[in-house]
Amino acid sequence: MIRKIKYSRINSFTSNSFAGNPAGVLMSNNLSESEMPLIARELNFAETAFISSSKYCNYKLRWLTPTSEVDLCGHATIAALHFLKENSLLMENDEITFETRSGNLRCGFKDRKYYMEIPIHIVENFEDDKNIIFNALRIKEEIVNADLPFLIHNKILFIAINFLSDLNKVSPNFIELSKITTHSLFNSVMLFTLQTYESANHAYSRFFAPAEGINEDLVTGSANGPLLIILKRLNLIETKSKIIVCTFEQGDILNRPGRVTVSYDQNKNELFIIGDAVTVVRGEFIL
């Protein structure tokens, strides 16, 4: 029997049809474990979000790259929220929970923006040979801020670069970087600088995860969220406010600019990413 399952291509962290980070989104309880990877590979986005019913939350959410399933994805979750809203399953001021591989995540729609909870993990210092990282990234040590340590949060290695111009020139050896991240405490690398394209924003970044099938991601919600934690740990954010709010830039060098707002409640130790989304394609799979 032929099945038809609707899907959408949704760009997250932008309201522009030709910017931000695209994700595929489908909603079905009738996809097999073998069909989901095939669909993700066919769509060929960094991640495709699969929404289904949950016994414990409002919905179950899974994220698949063209090559694997991942534990957490920010932009595809924002896309999933937009999908629910467009199908009248999420309204203004609604908060829902997703059952995911990273636990039950609070998400919602407020003030015409989508938000997603990001789990907070212990921040660790990178103690291994930095030269291995420099060689894989094909960067010179002098472009890195020598006063700041390399830090790891939830398997992401964060490295501070001095200047925006140097960050935009980085061209990693993805084969070598994949080898390193396959056998390390981290599986991806985020390079960031406090120099930005827009003066009101707080940092600009690039994100590399070749071992996950993503050489360079366009706009990475699951890394931009912890970036605020990293900046606070490095004493690069000065505020006495209970709630810290920053806006981060990514994707500009790839001509797909996106903006991620991040909110951190210091008293509650709660971290959220916030952003826009826009649907650019609707279609259906015939299975």
Secondary structure, DSSP 8 states (H G I E B T S, - for coil): ---EEEEEEEEES-SSTTSSEEEEEEE-S---TTHHHHHHHHH--S-EEEEE--SSSSEEEEEE-SS-EES--HHHHHHHHHHHHHTTSS-TT-EEEEEETTEEEEEEEETTEEEEE------EE--S-HHHHHHHHT--GGGB-TTS--EEETTEEEEEBS-HHHHHH----HHHHHHHHHTSS-SEEEEEES--SSTT--EEEEEEEGGGTEEEESS-HHHHHHHHHHHHHTT------SEEEEEEEE-GGGT--EEEEEEEETTTTEEEEEE-EEEEEEEEEE-
